[in-house]
Amino acid sequence: MLKGITVILVDETEESEDPFGQPVTVKEEIAVDNVLVAPASTDDVTAEMSMTGKKIVYELAIPKGDSHTWTNRQVKFFGQTWRTVGIPQEGIESLIPLAWNRKVMVERYE
């Protein structure tokens, strides 16, 4: 049976505006259990590098039932901080036999 790791998703919410009218965001760290982490394929790395200039390192499989926003978010695992790239791909939950139905790619973030 496959079992993922716990990753920390850094969620950002707009709380208010500063005196210049810019949004003030609050960051909240959310632990998401059972996330699969796999190295990105060379095809994915090459395609993303040529389209956006970003170097994809890992691909995350998100468990079914997760309702968090994964687009343009920081993610922490393996003692490092990463940033999601692109829009997560999602499959139809009832047609996928395993526990994961969404995947997103991440790049190294410093």
Biopython code that builds the backbone (N, CA, C, O; Angstrom):
import numpy as np
from Bio.PDB.StructureBuilder import StructureBuilder

atoms = [
    (1, "MET", "N", (0.839, -1.188, 0.000)),
    (1, "MET", "CA", (0.000, 0.000, 0.000)),
    (1, "MET", "C", (0.881, 1.247, 0.000)),
    (1, "MET", "O", (1.843, 1.334, 0.763)),
    (2, "LEU", "N", (0.557, 2.186, -0.837)),
    (2, "LEU", "CA", (1.311, 3.432, -0.920)),
    (2, "LEU", "C", (0.928, 4.359, 0.224)),
    (2, "LEU", "O", (-0.237, 4.433, 0.616)),
    (3, "LYS", "N", (1.913, 5.059, 0.748)),
    (3, "LYS", "CA", (1.674, 6.022, 1.826)),
    (3, "LYS", "C", (2.546, 7.237, 1.570)),
    (3, "LYS", "O", (3.752, 7.105, 1.358)),
    (4, "GLY", "N", (1.952, 8.407, 1.588)),
    (4, "GLY", "CA", (2.684, 9.640, 1.348)),
    (4, "GLY", "C", (3.240, 10.229, 2.631)),
    (4, "GLY", "O", (3.126, 9.641, 3.707)),
    (5, "ILE", "N", (3.841, 11.400, 2.498)),
    (5, "ILE", "CA", (4.413, 12.116, 3.638)),
    (5, "ILE", "C", (3.536, 13.319, 3.979)),
    (5, "ILE", "O", (2.626, 13.673, 3.229)),
    (6, "THR", "N", (3.821, 13.930, 5.105)),
    (6, "THR", "CA", (3.138, 15.167, 5.481)),
    (6, "THR", "C", (3.934, 16.339, 4.928)),
    (6, "THR", "O", (5.136, 16.451, 5.170)),
    (7, "VAL", "N", (3.263, 17.207, 4.189)),
    (7, "VAL", "CA", (3.898, 18.424, 3.693)),
    (7, "VAL", "C", (3.178, 19.616, 4.316)),
    (7, "VAL", "O", (2.014, 19.527, 4.706)),
    (8, "ILE", "N", (3.889, 20.715, 4.398)),
    (8, "ILE", "CA", (3.315, 21.943, 4.944)),
    (8, "ILE", "C", (2.967, 22.860, 3.779)),
    (8, "ILE", "O", (3.840, 23.253, 3.005)),
    (9, "LEU", "N", (1.695, 23.197, 3.660)),
    (9, "LEU", "CA", (1.217, 24.128, 2.644)),
    (9, "LEU", "C", (1.086, 25.494, 3.296)),
    (9, "LEU", "O", (0.411, 25.630, 4.316)),
    (10, "VAL", "N", (1.720, 26.504, 2.722)),
    (10, "VAL", "CA", (1.646, 27.859, 3.269)),
    (10, "VAL", "C", (0.525, 28.588, 2.535)),
    (10, "VAL", "O", (0.664, 28.955, 1.368)),
    (11, "ASP", "N", (-0.586, 28.789, 3.239)),
    (11, "ASP", "CA", (-1.755, 29.447, 2.656)),
    (11, "ASP", "C", (-1.693, 30.938, 2.962)),
    (11, "ASP", "O", (-1.292, 31.339, 4.055)),
    (12, "GLU", "N", (-2.086, 31.746, 2.004)),
    (12, "GLU", "CA", (-2.073, 33.198, 2.178)),
    (12, "GLU", "C", (-3.497, 33.727, 2.072)),
    (12, "GLU", "O", (-4.222, 33.414, 1.127)),
    (13, "THR", "N", (-3.887, 34.538, 3.061)),
    (13, "THR", "CA", (-5.209, 35.156, 3.032)),
    (13, "THR", "C", (-5.059, 36.654, 3.176)),
    (13, "THR", "O", (-4.254, 37.136, 3.974)),
    (14, "GLU", "N", (-5.840, 37.389, 2.396)),
    (14, "GLU", "CA", (-5.818, 38.849, 2.510)),
    (14, "GLU", "C", (-6.627, 39.241, 3.730)),
    (14, "GLU", "O", (-7.803, 38.900, 3.863)),
    (15, "GLU", "N", (-5.955, 39.978, 4.628)),
    (15, "GLU", "CA", (-6.607, 40.360, 5.874)),
    (15, "GLU", "C", (-7.167, 41.776, 5.804)),
    (15, "GLU", "O", (-8.273, 42.038, 6.276)),
    (16, "SER", "N", (-6.400, 42.684, 5.214)),
    (16, "SER", "CA", (-6.819, 44.082, 5.149)),
    (16, "SER", "C", (-5.994, 44.790, 4.079)),
    (16, "SER", "O", (-5.323, 44.147, 3.273)),
    (17, "GLU", "N", (-6.051, 46.103, 4.080)),
    (17, "GLU", "CA", (-5.233, 46.902, 3.168)),
    (17, "GLU", "C", (-4.349, 47.836, 3.976)),
    (17, "GLU", "O", (-4.732, 48.308, 5.047)),
    (18, "ASP", "N", (-3.149, 48.096, 3.441)),
    (18, "ASP", "CA", (-2.272, 49.057, 4.094)),
    (18, "ASP", "C", (-2.691, 50.466, 3.676)),
    (18, "ASP", "O", (-3.576, 50.610, 2.833)),
    (19, "PRO", "N", (-2.071, 51.526, 4.252)),
    (19, "PRO", "CA", (-2.463, 52.897, 3.921)),
    (19, "PRO", "C", (-2.332, 53.246, 2.431)),
    (19, "PRO", "O", (-2.931, 54.219, 1.972)),
    (20, "PHE", "N", (-1.558, 52.464, 1.678)),
    (20, "PHE", "CA", (-1.383, 52.733, 0.252)),
    (20, "PHE", "C", (-2.350, 51.921, -0.614)),
    (20, "PHE", "O", (-2.264, 51.956, -1.842)),
    (21, "GLY", "N", (-3.261, 51.196, 0.020)),
    (21, "GLY", "CA", (-4.247, 50.421, -0.717)),
    (21, "GLY", "C", (-3.776, 49.055, -1.166)),
    (21, "GLY", "O", (-4.475, 48.378, -1.920)),
    (22, "GLN", "N", (-2.597, 48.633, -0.713)),
    (22, "GLN", "CA", (-2.075, 47.311, -1.071)),
    (22, "GLN", "C", (-2.578, 46.272, -0.066)),
    (22, "GLN", "O", (-2.691, 46.568, 1.123)),
    (23, "PRO", "N", (-2.880, 45.064, -0.530)),
    (23, "PRO", "CA", (-3.391, 44.046, 0.400)),
    (23, "PRO", "C", (-2.334, 43.586, 1.403)),
    (23, "PRO", "O", (-1.163, 43.419, 1.060)),
    (24, "VAL", "N", (-2.766, 43.386, 2.637)),
    (24, "VAL", "CA", (-1.919, 42.830, 3.687)),
    (24, "VAL", "C", (-2.315, 41.359, 3.825)),
    (24, "VAL", "O", (-3.466, 41.039, 4.123)),
    (25, "THR", "N", (-1.345, 40.473, 3.603)),
    (25, "THR", "CA", (-1.656, 39.043, 3.653)),
    (25, "THR", "C", (-1.122, 38.407, 4.930)),
    (25, "THR", "O", (-0.095, 38.813, 5.475)),
    (26, "VAL", "N", (-1.848, 37.406, 5.384)),
    (26, "VAL", "CA", (-1.454, 36.625, 6.548)),
    (26, "VAL", "C", (-1.151, 35.217, 6.059)),
    (26, "VAL", "O", (-1.943, 34.621, 5.329)),
    (27, "LYS", "N", (0.005, 34.686, 6.469)),
    (27, "LYS", "CA", (0.400, 33.338, 6.062)),
    (27, "LYS", "C", (0.070, 32.351, 7.173)),
    (27, "LYS", "O", (0.328, 32.599, 8.351)),
    (28, "GLU", "N", (-0.511, 31.219, 6.764)),
    (28, "GLU", "CA", (-0.862, 30.163, 7.710)),
    (28, "GLU", "C", (-0.297, 28.846, 7.190)),
    (28, "GLU", "O", (-0.493, 28.496, 6.026)),
    (29, "GLU", "N", (0.403, 28.121, 8.052)),
    (29, "GLU", "CA", (0.975, 26.836, 7.663)),
    (29, "GLU", "C", (-0.019, 25.718, 7.969)),
    (29, "GLU", "O", (-0.478, 25.568, 9.101)),
    (30, "ILE", "N", (-0.341, 24.938, 6.937)),
    (30, "ILE", "CA", (-1.317, 23.859, 7.050)),
    (30, "ILE", "C", (-0.623, 22.539, 6.753)),
    (30, "ILE", "O", (-0.001, 22.392, 5.701)),
    (31, "ALA", "N", (-0.721, 21.580, 7.661)),
    (31, "ALA", "CA", (-0.136, 20.255, 7.440)),
    (31, "ALA", "C", (-1.107, 19.421, 6.605)),
    (31, "ALA", "O", (-2.270, 19.253, 6.972)),
    (32, "VAL", "N", (-0.618, 18.905, 5.486)),
    (32, "VAL", "CA", (-1.428, 18.046, 4.618)),
    (32, "VAL", "C", (-0.782, 16.663, 4.627)),
    (32, "VAL", "O", (0.365, 16.504, 4.210)),
    (33, "ASP", "N", (-1.517, 15.674, 5.101)),
    (33, "ASP", "CA", (-1.001, 14.310, 5.221)),
    (33, "ASP", "C", (-1.154, 13.532, 3.917)),
    (33, "ASP", "O", (-1.978, 13.864, 3.065)),
    (34, "ASN", "N", (-0.340, 12.491, 3.788)),
    (34, "ASN", "CA", (-0.445, 11.509, 2.715)),
    (34, "ASN", "C", (-0.247, 12.107, 1.318)),
    (34, "ASN", "O", (-0.981, 11.770, 0.389)),
    (35, "VAL", "N", (0.731, 12.983, 1.172)),
    (35, "VAL", "CA", (1.070, 13.558, -0.135)),
    (35, "VAL", "C", (2.234, 12.755, -0.711)),
    (35, "VAL", "O", (3.261, 12.578, -0.056)),
    (36, "LEU", "N", (2.064, 12.275, -1.931)),
    (36, "LEU", "CA", (3.151, 11.557, -2.599)),
    (36, "LEU", "C", (4.093, 12.562, -3.239)),
    (36, "LEU", "O", (3.649, 13.540, -3.841)),
    (37, "VAL", "N", (5.394, 12.325, -3.111)),
    (37, "VAL", "CA", (6.413, 13.188, -3.704)),
    (37, "VAL", "C", (7.255, 12.331, -4.636)),
    (37, "VAL", "O", (7.805, 11.308, -4.229)),
    (38, "ALA", "N", (7.351, 12.761, -5.892)),
    (38, "ALA", "CA", (8.130, 12.007, -6.878)),
    (38, "ALA", "C", (8.973, 12.973, -7.695)),
    (38, "ALA", "O", (8.537, 14.094, -7.958)),
    (39, "PRO", "N", (10.167, 12.565, -8.102)),
    (39, "PRO", "CA", (10.974, 13.423, -8.978)),
    (39, "PRO", "C", (10.227, 13.675, -10.285)),
    (39, "PRO", "O", (9.557, 12.786, -10.809)),
    (40, "ALA", "N", (10.347, 14.883, -10.797)),
    (40, "ALA", "CA", (9.696, 15.220, -12.067)),
    (40, "ALA", "C", (10.398, 14.499, -13.209)),
    (40, "ALA", "O", (11.609, 14.281, -13.166)),
    (41, "SER", "N", (9.638, 14.134, -14.219)),
    (41, "SER", "CA", (10.226, 13.456, -15.381)),
    (41, "SER", "C", (11.026, 14.457, -16.210)),
    (41, "SER", "O", (10.770, 15.659, -16.150)),
    (42, "THR", "N", (11.978, 13.973, -16.970)),
    (42, "THR", "CA", (12.790, 14.867, -17.808)),
    (42, "THR", "C", (11.933, 15.575, -18.840)),
    (42, "THR", "O", (12.227, 16.714, -19.201)),
    (43, "ASP", "N", (10.884, 14.933, -19.322)),
    (43, "ASP", "CA", (9.979, 15.591, -20.273)),
    (43, "ASP", "C", (9.282, 16.785, -19.626)),
    (43, "ASP", "O", (9.183, 17.850, -20.235)),
    (44, "ASP", "N", (8.796, 16.610, -18.386)),
    (44, "ASP", "CA", (8.140, 17.709, -17.674)),
    (44, "ASP", "C", (9.109, 18.847, -17.392)),
    (44, "ASP", "O", (8.761, 20.017, -17.549)),
    (45, "VAL", "N", (10.334, 18.504, -16.973)),
    (45, "VAL", "CA", (11.346, 19.527, -16.673)),
    (45, "VAL", "C", (11.654, 20.331, -17.925)),
    (45, "VAL", "O", (11.677, 21.561, -17.881)),
    (46, "THR", "N", (11.891, 19.651, -19.042)),
    (46, "THR", "CA", (12.227, 20.322, -20.297)),
    (46, "THR", "C", (11.075, 21.184, -20.796)),
    (46, "THR", "O", (11.293, 22.324, -21.206)),
    (47, "ALA", "N", (9.862, 20.661, -20.767)),
    (47, "ALA", "CA", (8.701, 21.406, -21.255)),
    (47, "ALA", "C", (8.456, 22.660, -20.426)),
    (47, "ALA", "O", (8.230, 23.734, -20.983)),
    (48, "GLU", "N", (8.497, 22.537, -19.112)),
    (48, "GLU", "CA", (8.242, 23.690, -18.243)),
    (48, "GLU", "C", (9.352, 24.719, -18.359)),
    (48, "GLU", "O", (9.086, 25.920, -18.316)),
    (49, "MET", "N", (10.603, 24.266, -18.507)),
    (49, "MET", "CA", (11.733, 25.180, -18.651)),
    (49, "MET", "C", (11.595, 25.992, -19.939)),
    (49, "MET", "O", (11.863, 27.194, -19.942)),
    (50, "SER", "N", (11.183, 25.355, -21.021)),
    (50, "SER", "CA", (11.065, 26.077, -22.287)),
    (50, "SER", "C", (9.845, 26.998, -22.305)),
    (50, "SER", "O", (9.867, 28.030, -22.976)),
    (51, "MET", "N", (8.773, 26.639, -21.572)),
    (51, "MET", "CA", (7.568, 27.478, -21.567)),
    (51, "MET", "C", (7.654, 28.636, -20.581)),
    (51, "MET", "O", (7.275, 29.758, -20.916)),
    (52, "THR", "N", (8.148, 28.380, -19.369)),
    (52, "THR", "CA", (8.103, 29.407, -18.323)),
    (52, "THR", "C", (9.465, 29.807, -17.778)),
    (52, "THR", "O", (9.580, 30.821, -17.090)),
    (53, "GLY", "N", (10.497, 29.026, -18.076)),
    (53, "GLY", "CA", (11.816, 29.305, -17.526)),
    (53, "GLY", "C", (11.993, 28.792, -16.110)),
    (53, "GLY", "O", (13.010, 29.080, -15.479)),
    (54, "LYS", "N", (11.032, 28.040, -15.594)),
    (54, "LYS", "CA", (11.116, 27.512, -14.233)),
    (54, "LYS", "C", (11.566, 26.063, -14.270)),
    (54, "LYS", "O", (11.119, 25.286, -15.115)),
    (55, "LYS", "N", (12.459, 25.698, -13.342)),
    (55, "LYS", "CA", (12.980, 24.332, -13.307)),
    (55, "LYS", "C", (12.203, 23.502, -12.298)),
    (55, "LYS", "O", (12.337, 23.682, -11.087)),
    (56, "ILE", "N", (11.398, 22.602, -12.809)),
    (56, "ILE", "CA", (10.594, 21.714, -11.980)),
    (56, "ILE", "C", (11.501, 20.654, -11.371)),
    (56, "ILE", "O", (12.349, 20.086, -12.059)),
    (57, "VAL", "N", (11.321, 20.387, -10.079)),
    (57, "VAL", "CA", (12.137, 19.384, -9.403)),
    (57, "VAL", "C", (11.297, 18.174, -8.997)),
    (57, "VAL", "O", (11.688, 17.034, -9.245)),
    (58, "TYR", "N", (10.140, 18.421, -8.372)),
    (58, "TYR", "CA", (9.285, 17.333, -7.899)),
    (58, "TYR", "C", (7.854, 17.516, -8.394)),
    (58, "TYR", "O", (7.436, 18.606, -8.785)),
    (59, "GLU", "N", (7.128, 16.412, -8.360)),
    (59, "GLU", "CA", (5.700, 16.426, -8.638)),
    (59, "GLU", "C", (5.003, 15.869, -7.402)),
    (59, "GLU", "O", (5.387, 14.819, -6.885)),
    (60, "LEU", "N", (3.977, 16.577, -6.929)),
    (60, "LEU", "CA", (3.244, 16.158, -5.737)),
    (60, "LEU", "C", (1.888, 15.595, -6.138)),
    (60, "LEU", "O", (1.205, 16.165, -6.990)),
    (61, "ALA", "N", (1.497, 14.485, -5.534)),
    (61, "ALA", "CA", (0.160, 13.923, -5.715)),
    (61, "ALA", "C", (-0.641, 14.255, -4.460)),
    (61, "ALA", "O", (-0.277, 13.854, -3.355)),
    (62, "ILE", "N", (-1.728, 14.987, -4.643)),
    (62, "ILE", "CA", (-2.535, 15.488, -3.534)),
    (62, "ILE", "C", (-3.671, 14.495, -3.257)),
    (62, "ILE", "O", (-4.321, 14.028, -4.192)),
    (63, "PRO", "N", (-3.916, 14.169, -1.980)),
    (63, "PRO", "CA", (-4.955, 13.183, -1.664)),
    (63, "PRO", "C", (-6.370, 13.668, -2.005)),
    (63, "PRO", "O", (-6.655, 14.865, -2.006)),
    (64, "LYS", "N", (-7.230, 12.712, -2.290)),
    (64, "LYS", "CA", (-8.639, 13.014, -2.557)),
    (64, "LYS", "C", (-9.251, 13.704, -1.343)),
    (64, "LYS", "O", (-8.875, 13.423, -0.205)),
    (65, "GLY", "N", (-10.183, 14.596, -1.591)),
    (65, "GLY", "CA", (-10.875, 15.279, -0.504)),
    (65, "GLY", "C", (-10.186, 16.545, -0.026)),
    (65, "GLY", "O", (-10.758, 17.291, 0.769)),
    (66, "ASP", "N", (-8.967, 16.805, -0.494)),
    (66, "ASP", "CA", (-8.259, 18.019, -0.085)),
    (66, "ASP", "C", (-8.856, 19.208, -0.827)),
    (66, "ASP", "O", (-8.994, 19.173, -2.050)),
    (67, "SER", "N", (-9.211, 20.258, -0.094)),
    (67, "SER", "CA", (-9.864, 21.414, -0.714)),
    (67, "SER", "C", (-9.007, 22.677, -0.682)),
    (67, "SER", "O", (-9.505, 23.765, -0.971)),
    (68, "HIS", "N", (-7.734, 22.548, -0.337)),
    (68, "HIS", "CA", (-6.866, 23.721, -0.275)),
    (68, "HIS", "C", (-6.487, 24.213, -1.667)),
    (68, "HIS", "O", (-6.545, 23.465, -2.642)),
    (69, "THR", "N", (-6.103, 25.474, -1.741)),
    (69, "THR", "CA", (-5.625, 26.059, -2.991)),
    (69, "THR", "C", (-4.140, 25.761, -3.125)),
    (69, "THR", "O", (-3.361, 26.085, -2.229)),
    (70, "TRP", "N", (-3.738, 25.145, -4.236)),
    (70, "TRP", "CA", (-2.346, 24.759, -4.457)),
    (70, "TRP", "C", (-1.680, 25.599, -5.544)),
    (70, "TRP", "O", (-0.510, 25.370, -5.850)),
    (71, "THR", "N", (-2.374, 26.550, -6.130)),
    (71, "THR", "CA", (-1.816, 27.378, -7.193)),
    (71, "THR", "C", (-0.979, 28.501, -6.586)),
    (71, "THR", "O", (-1.457, 29.246, -5.732)),
    (72, "ASN", "N", (0.279, 28.619, -7.034)),
    (72, "ASN", "CA", (1.205, 29.666, -6.569)),
    (72, "ASN", "C", (1.324, 29.708, -5.046)),
    (72, "ASN", "O", (1.164, 30.766, -4.438)),
    (73, "ARG", "N", (1.600, 28.578, -4.443)),
    (73, "ARG", "CA", (1.754, 28.482, -2.992)),
    (73, "ARG", "C", (3.123, 27.929, -2.628)),
    (73, "ARG", "O", (3.731, 27.179, -3.391)),
    (74, "GLN", "N", (3.595, 28.312, -1.449)),
    (74, "GLN", "CA", (4.820, 27.721, -0.917)),
    (74, "GLN", "C", (4.461, 26.395, -0.258)),
    (74, "GLN", "O", (3.400, 26.252, 0.351)),
    (75, "VAL", "N", (5.362, 25.432, -0.393)),
    (75, "VAL", "CA", (5.188, 24.114, 0.195)),
    (75, "VAL", "C", (6.504, 23.740, 0.858)),
    (75, "VAL", "O", (7.573, 23.980, 0.297)),
    (76, "LYS", "N", (6.433, 23.154, 2.049)),
    (76, "LYS", "CA", (7.646, 22.767, 2.766)),
    (76, "LYS", "C", (7.670, 21.256, 2.975)),
    (76, "LYS", "O", (6.722, 20.673, 3.500)),
    (77, "PHE", "N", (8.773, 20.633, 2.553)),
    (77, "PHE", "CA", (9.022, 19.216, 2.808)),
    (77, "PHE", "C", (10.495, 18.950, 2.574)),
    (77, "PHE", "O", (11.176, 19.739, 1.919)),
    (78, "PHE", "N", (10.989, 17.849, 3.103)),
    (78, "PHE", "CA", (12.404, 17.484, 3.036)),
    (78, "PHE", "C", (13.303, 18.588, 3.604)),
    (78, "PHE", "O", (14.457, 18.712, 3.194)),
    (79, "GLY", "N", (12.788, 19.390, 4.541)),
    (79, "GLY", "CA", (13.579, 20.440, 5.169)),
    (79, "GLY", "C", (13.848, 21.638, 4.275)),
    (79, "GLY", "O", (14.712, 22.457, 4.590)),
    (80, "GLN", "N", (13.128, 21.758, 3.165)),
    (80, "GLN", "CA", (13.326, 22.874, 2.235)),
    (80, "GLN", "C", (11.980, 23.487, 1.869)),
    (80, "GLN", "O", (10.924, 22.901, 2.108)),
    (81, "THR", "N", (12.043, 24.680, 1.286)),
    (81, "THR", "CA", (10.837, 25.368, 0.845)),
    (81, "THR", "C", (10.763, 25.322, -0.674)),
    (81, "THR", "O", (11.762, 25.541, -1.359)),
    (82, "TRP", "N", (9.578, 25.035, -1.194)),
    (82, "TRP", "CA", (9.326, 24.904, -2.621)),
    (82, "TRP", "C", (8.167, 25.806, -2.994)),
    (82, "TRP", "O", (7.444, 26.285, -2.119)),
    (83, "ARG", "N", (7.981, 26.044, -4.284)),
    (83, "ARG", "CA", (6.845, 26.834, -4.762)),
    (83, "ARG", "C", (6.153, 26.059, -5.874)),
    (83, "ARG", "O", (6.802, 25.530, -6.776)),
    (84, "THR", "N", (4.823, 25.999, -5.799)),
    (84, "THR", "CA", (4.086, 25.286, -6.838)),
    (84, "THR", "C", (4.135, 26.074, -8.141)),
    (84, "THR", "O", (4.180, 27.304, -8.143)),
    (85, "VAL", "N", (4.127, 25.338, -9.247)),
    (85, "VAL", "CA", (4.213, 25.936, -10.581)),
    (85, "VAL", "C", (3.003, 25.488, -11.382)),
    (85, "VAL", "O", (2.698, 24.298, -11.449)),
    (86, "GLY", "N", (2.320, 26.439, -11.984)),
    (86, "GLY", "CA", (1.182, 26.101, -12.835)),
    (86, "GLY", "C", (-0.071, 25.764, -12.047)),
    (86, "GLY", "O", (-0.130, 25.894, -10.824)),
    (87, "ILE", "N", (-1.058, 25.330, -12.792)),
    (87, "ILE", "CA", (-2.348, 24.966, -12.218)),
    (87, "ILE", "C", (-2.357, 23.461, -11.960)),
    (87, "ILE", "O", (-1.963, 22.687, -12.833)),
    (88, "PRO", "N", (-2.799, 23.034, -10.782)),
    (88, "PRO", "CA", (-2.840, 21.594, -10.504)),
    (88, "PRO", "C", (-3.738, 20.850, -11.501)),
    (88, "PRO", "O", (-4.788, 21.348, -11.905)),
    (89, "GLN", "N", (-3.305, 19.661, -11.881)),
    (89, "GLN", "CA", (-4.126, 18.801, -12.741)),
    (89, "GLN", "C", (-4.989, 17.935, -11.837)),
    (89, "GLN", "O", (-4.507, 17.349, -10.868)),
    (90, "GLU", "N", (-6.277, 17.864, -12.173)),
    (90, "GLU", "CA", (-7.198, 17.115, -11.315)),
    (90, "GLU", "C", (-7.983, 16.101, -12.134)),
    (90, "GLU", "O", (-8.471, 16.403, -13.223)),
    (91, "GLY", "N", (-8.095, 14.894, -11.591)),
    (91, "GLY", "CA", (-8.879, 13.845, -12.232)),
    (91, "GLY", "C", (-10.222, 13.689, -11.543)),
    (91, "GLY", "O", (-10.440, 14.235, -10.462)),
    (92, "ILE", "N", (-11.116, 12.947, -12.168)),
    (92, "ILE", "CA", (-12.431, 12.688, -11.586)),
    (92, "ILE", "C", (-12.253, 11.680, -10.450)),
    (92, "ILE", "O", (-11.800, 10.554, -10.658)),
    (93, "GLU", "N", (-12.619, 12.112, -9.255)),
    (93, "GLU", "CA", (-12.349, 11.335, -8.041)),
    (93, "GLU", "C", (-12.871, 9.901, -8.110)),
    (93, "GLU", "O", (-12.170, 8.966, -7.725)),
    (94, "SER", "N", (-14.083, 9.730, -8.594)),
    (94, "SER", "CA", (-14.691, 8.392, -8.596)),
    (94, "SER", "C", (-14.077, 7.455, -9.636)),
    (94, "SER", "O", (-14.271, 6.242, -9.561)),
    (95, "LEU", "N", (-13.343, 7.999, -10.600)),
    (95, "LEU", "CA", (-12.751, 7.171, -11.648)),
    (95, "LEU", "C", (-11.298, 6.799, -11.374)),
    (95, "LEU", "O", (-10.703, 6.022, -12.121)),
    (96, "ILE", "N", (-10.729, 7.345, -10.312)),
    (96, "ILE", "CA", (-9.331, 7.072, -9.982)),
    (96, "ILE", "C", (-9.303, 6.119, -8.786)),
    (96, "ILE", "O", (-9.841, 6.447, -7.729)),
    (97, "PRO", "N", (-8.684, 4.948, -8.936)),
    (97, "PRO", "CA", (-8.767, 3.923, -7.893)),
    (97, "PRO", "C", (-7.939, 4.194, -6.638)),
    (97, "PRO", "O", (-8.272, 3.671, -5.574)),
    (98, "LEU", "N", (-6.894, 4.978, -6.721)),
    (98, "LEU", "CA", (-6.038, 5.191, -5.550)),
    (98, "LEU", "C", (-6.514, 6.382, -4.727)),
    (98, "LEU", "O", (-7.596, 6.915, -4.976)),
    (99, "ALA", "N", (-5.721, 6.799, -3.754)),
    (99, "ALA", "CA", (-6.129, 7.835, -2.802)),
    (99, "ALA", "C", (-5.798, 9.253, -3.255)),
    (99, "ALA", "O", (-6.030, 10.200, -2.503)),
    (100, "TRP", "N", (-5.258, 9.427, -4.468)),
    (100, "TRP", "CA", (-4.843, 10.755, -4.929)),
    (100, "TRP", "C", (-5.511, 11.062, -6.263)),
    (100, "TRP", "O", (-5.583, 10.196, -7.135)),
    (101, "ASN", "N", (-5.999, 12.290, -6.427)),
    (101, "ASN", "CA", (-6.655, 12.640, -7.682)),
    (101, "ASN", "C", (-6.167, 13.968, -8.268)),
    (101, "ASN", "O", (-6.699, 14.440, -9.273)),
    (102, "ARG", "N", (-5.166, 14.559, -7.642)),
    (102, "ARG", "CA", (-4.655, 15.831, -8.140)),
    (102, "ARG", "C", (-3.146, 15.818, -8.081)),
    (102, "ARG", "O", (-2.566, 15.207, -7.183)),
    (103, "LYS", "N", (-2.492, 16.492, -9.035)),
    (103, "LYS", "CA", (-1.037, 16.590, -8.963)),
    (103, "LYS", "C", (-0.598, 17.995, -9.339)),
    (103, "LYS", "O", (-1.232, 18.677, -10.145)),
    (104, "VAL", "N", (0.504, 18.405, -8.730)),
    (104, "VAL", "CA", (1.052, 19.736, -8.967)),
    (104, "VAL", "C", (2.573, 19.629, -8.960)),
    (104, "VAL", "O", (3.145, 18.805, -8.246)),
    (105, "MET", "N", (3.220, 20.470, -9.761)),
    (105, "MET", "CA", (4.680, 20.464, -9.840)),
    (105, "MET", "C", (5.247, 21.579, -8.964)),
    (105, "MET", "O", (4.611, 22.614, -8.767)),
    (106, "VAL", "N", (6.462, 21.350, -8.438)),
    (106, "VAL", "CA", (7.098, 22.357, -7.590)),
    (106, "VAL", "C", (8.520, 22.642, -8.062)),
    (106, "VAL", "O", (9.198, 21.785, -8.628)),
    (107, "GLU", "N", (8.947, 23.888, -7.806)),
    (107, "GLU", "CA", (10.323, 24.307, -8.066)),
    (107, "GLU", "C", (10.946, 24.709, -6.741)),
    (107, "GLU", "O", (10.234, 24.986, -5.775)),
    (108, "ARG", "N", (12.264, 24.743, -6.690)),
    (108, "ARG", "CA", (12.984, 25.164, -5.470)),
    (108, "ARG", "C", (12.719, 26.636, -5.241)),
    (108, "ARG", "O", (12.746, 27.423, -6.186)),
    (109, "TYR", "N", (12.465, 27.020, -4.003)),
    (109, "TYR", "CA", (12.139, 28.398, -3.647)),
    (109, "TYR", "C", (13.044, 28.836, -2.511)),
    (109, "TYR", "O", (13.155, 28.149, -1.495)),
    (110, "GLU", "N", (13.687, 29.975, -2.683)),
    (110, "GLU", "CA", (14.598, 30.465, -1.632)),
    (110, "GLU", "C", (14.190, 31.815, -1.145)),
    (110, "GLU", "O", (14.841, 32.376, -0.264)),
]
sb = StructureBuilder()
sb.init_structure("model")
sb.init_model(0)
sb.init_chain("A")
sb.init_seg("    ")
for serial, (resi, resn, name, xyz) in enumerate(atoms, 1):
    if name == "N":
        sb.init_residue(resn, " ", resi, " ")
    sb.init_atom(name, np.array(xyz, "f"), 0.0, 1.0, " ", f" {name:<3s}", serial, name[0])
structure = sb.get_structure()
